[in-house]
């Protein structure tokens, strides 16, 4: 009788120990994300992060533990974005931070990120001011999106390569039309600086850009929408390369007015942060060139991009429409790869592993870490040059991801 | 329990809150106090009958004055907050001679335009202000310590509440109410309308400048897009309307309710919480046009009357 009691007690004890151990093993690895959920960029980025986490968990999790994604909306407001970091750190006690977009929001988050010093893999925020605010000492901080100055330089590299490959293409005379707000003014300053460097035979545009002129316009997004005066200036200047830096609301009316006044540059380039939905369906869009990190046409040349596209559509019943979708997916997958490589959640080991991790991303390019001007851990350094052809965005540079060749010259 | 005892308890609770909660809750209350102070300052100007849309503008120039003084002159961040308020007050004083000649919609539109003008000037003085990219500071105030930051904004909020109450309890109130009700009558009663309008405009702008300076020091950066955001105009107005205008309690109640609801809804409905938040504001404005504070006060007053009527009948 005593023996059977003893056996029962021992069985209970054993069950209790096993149960607690399995409970410990199942404690999830928590990843805290901050994205603006009311905006398509943040919503699709979050959808893509959820997809990546689902795939990781289906494959058995990380280090034998499931992964939990906790998302907080930044609402595109600096104080809300900073409060989100505080919540993730102190209430949810996440192991890692990921996200997000908007340099203004990120600048407000940086004091909190510096306080907790958790391993952070940040997808967006391109302003060099954010890089300055993070500083050179933050070895725990990984930034994926190219910084603003890297983007400008990469266009120069891209155009140099395109001109070399297609000798009939000339970009000696460049005209930049920029909206008079912060975004456009910054673009103008960046191009003016690159033009000055090019005139001294230095910088990314050296050897291809000889003359540069800029003119501002009031964006339709800010109550403007009449571009004729600016377009007349551009027409008189007769540029080889015409670029406009404004907002999506400017894309279609500017094209229409350019056609109306008979302005037909050889290269018509748009550089807004986002394009109007279904811009490609507009017949005027044909041969318009744009800058970006990703295009759906990458599915034709990249298995990872194709896998991402199909899985995203299957899970969320919508197509990815912004590069922040594949970037959000990359954000999680890259971090997961680093954790797996480290074999532990110990901070120094994860940092060291991430520094040497290479991840073939659905953006086409392979993500690997190198120092940028200030920070130690910068991911992507280049944008892509894309072109609308027959209603679809195609990659024309870098050539290794090109889905088609450039159509030149631009014509109505 | 009388009103005074309740106020003392609430004040004590607000002061000791950091001992019982973490950085996240503190960050929510810090944000609530920022918008509460802006809301009260907007309401104080409204009490003169002038609808000002310049809140975000004076917030922004206070923020810039403070940030640039710290970044370029090495000024102490606490002193720079005072400087932010002073700078906004000086600008408001100078502009007041022009804009306070205007009334009603003309005053409202001009003050709204001021925000845009300030932002354009800041963008174009890029050598000093950092232009469109803005300016960053080496450190957040108090090295980002949430408790100290909380106590600092709490102190500022108490001061703003004090100024608001001063407007309600001192002789200024008669002048302000009189100007709002009928300016001609106020003038014929010997009230110097312009002097009082200028005084309120300068004081409320100084408050907005102090809050902007505090915000810049809290997050250690300024840039035109974030610092002159219309959020610093529209949210304070919504808070005052929800709580109830022409009172000190109204904007306080509005800021607390909307601030807490906004955060709670975000956790409850991650996608679409802003829609629900907007609907709540619209419903309150539609069905409680006097705001929550006055509506609740009226409800209790009518209940008391019913109670006293019943007692009288029995």
Interface residues (C-beta under 8 A of the other chain):
Chain A: X37 X38 X43 X71 X72 X73 X75 X77 X78 X79 X80 X82 X83 X86 X87 X89 X90 X91 X103 X104 X105 X107 X108 X110 X111 X112 X114 X115 X127 X128 X129 X132 X133 X181 X182 X183 X185 X186 X189
Chain B: X22 X23 X24 X26 X27 X28 X30 X31 X34 X123 X126 X130 X131 X132 X133 X134 X135 X136 X139 X140 X144 X146 X215 X218 X219 X220 X221 X223 X224 X225 X226 X229 X231 X263 X266 X270 X271 X273 X274
